[in-house]
Each structure stands twice: as C-alpha cells, then as structure tokens.
Amino acid sequence: MTSKVLELKKSLRLKRKARIRDKVSGVDSRPRISIFRSNKYLYAQAIDDVRQITLAAVDGRKLKLGNNKDQAKQIAAVFAQDLKSKGINEAVFDRNGYLFHGVVRVFADSLREQGIAL
C-alpha cells in the first residue's frame, strides 16, 4: 500500500478510537480492557481510568503467540486467569478503534467464555 493509504487508514482508526474513548471509561470495580494489535502480536491491558493505573496486562510477544484467531483465544484465556486472580469479573471492552470482527471479536468472545462479563 502507498503511504497515503496507510496514513488514511491510521487517521480513520484514530478518529474511531477518540469516539470510543469519549464514551468508555473504566473504574476499579469495572476496569477498561484496551486491546492493541500490531502486525505480528496482540496486547491487552485492564486499566482503572480513575486512578490511572494498569491492573493487569498480557503480552502476546512474551507468550510467543501471534496475531491470529486461534492464538487470540489462548491470549484471552491467560488474560482471564490473571483478571480472575485479581478479583476482576466484569469489565468494559475498549476495541481501541479496531473494527469488531476477526481477532478483536474472538478475543472478546473468549474473555466472555472464560467468565469475564463485558
């Protein structure tokens, strides 16, 4: 893709991200789960926006898991265990401007299957 197309895609994602963040906020009892997709890896973190701290995080690179649907399920399972160990059973999902399909959807559905209410 040309650099113009890539810049356009990035700017559109950032606009979607700003719209979402305007509506979504996390608190200690119900943190915000923010997801980030790079071309190779998947990252997620649970954030308390009131105290501005990260409560839990998962890094696909450290787990040696990539950015596809099967591996997103495994990353979500590890993340759900970490959340449950910290007493977090419900959260708000922040898709970070990404469209809710593919890897992002599988990650969210896997969290729900593990018992995290989104």
C-alpha positions in Angstrom: 0.0 0.0 0.0 1.1 3.5 -0.6 2.0 5.8 2.2 -1.1 7.9 1.6 -3.4 5.0 2.0 -1.6 3.9 5.2 -1.9 7.4 6.6 -5.6 7.5 5.8 -6.2 4.1 7.5 -4.4 5.2 10.6 -6.2 8.5 10.8 -9.6 6.8 10.4 -8.7 4.4 13.2 -7.6 7.2 15.5 -10.9 9.0 14.8 -12.8 5.9 15.8 -10.6 5.5 18.9 -11.4 9.0 20.0 -15.1 8.5 19.6 -14.9 5.2 21.6 -12.8 6.7 24.4 -15.2 9.6 24.8 -17.9 7.1 25.8 -15.9 4.3 27.5 -14.2 4.7 30.9 -13.1 2.2 33.5 -13.2 2.2 37.3 -11.7 0.0 39.9 -14.7 -2.3 40.1 -15.2 -2.4 36.3 -11.9 -1.6 34.5 -11.5 -0.8 30.8 -9.9 -3.6 28.8 -7.9 -2.0 26.0 -6.6 -4.1 23.1 -3.8 -3.3 20.7 -3.0 -5.2 17.5 0.3 -4.9 15.8 1.0 -6.8 12.5 2.6 -9.6 14.5 1.3 -9.6 18.1 -1.7 -8.9 20.3 -1.6 -7.0 23.5 -4.3 -6.2 26.1 -4.5 -4.4 29.5 -7.1 -3.7 32.1 -7.0 -0.1 33.1 -8.5 1.8 36.1 -9.1 5.3 34.5 -9.9 7.0 37.8 -6.6 6.1 39.4 -4.8 6.0 36.0 -3.1 2.6 36.7 -2.9 -0.7 34.8 -4.4 -3.5 36.8 -3.4 -6.4 34.6 -1.8 -6.9 31.2 -1.0 -9.6 28.7 1.7 -9.5 26.0 1.4 -11.9 23.1 5.0 -11.5 22.2 6.2 -12.7 25.7 3.8 -15.6 25.4 5.2 -16.3 21.9 1.8 -16.1 20.4 1.0 -14.2 17.3 -2.0 -12.2 16.0 -4.5 -14.7 14.6 -7.8 -16.0 15.8 -6.6 -19.3 17.4 -3.8 -17.6 19.3 -6.1 -14.7 20.4 -8.2 -17.4 22.2 -5.1 -18.6 24.1 -4.1 -15.0 24.9 -7.6 -14.3 26.2 -7.5 -17.4 28.4 -4.2 -16.3 30.0 -5.6 -12.8 30.5 -8.8 -14.0 32.0 -6.9 -16.1 34.6 -4.9 -13.0 35.5 -8.0 -10.9 35.9 -9.8 -13.6 38.0 -6.8 -13.9 40.3 -7.1 -10.2 40.9 -10.8 -10.4 41.6 -12.0 -8.8 38.4 -15.1 -10.5 37.0 -16.6 -7.7 34.8 -15.0 -5.1 32.6 -15.7 -2.6 29.8 -14.2 -3.5 26.4 -12.3 -0.8 24.5 -11.6 -2.0 21.0 -9.2 0.9 20.5 -10.6 1.9 17.1 -10.3 -1.5 15.5 -13.4 -2.9 13.8 -15.2 -5.5 16.0 -14.5 -8.6 13.8 -11.8 -11.1 13.4 -9.1 -11.2 16.1 -10.7 -8.5 18.2 -14.1 -10.3 18.2 -12.5 -13.7 19.0 -10.6 -12.1 21.9 -13.7 -10.5 23.4 -15.8 -13.7 23.0 -13.0 -15.8 24.6 -13.0 -13.5 27.6 -16.7 -13.9 27.9 -16.4 -17.7 27.7 -13.8 -17.6 30.5 -16.3 -15.8 32.7 -15.4 -12.1 32.3 -18.6 -10.1 31.8 -18.0 -7.4 29.1 
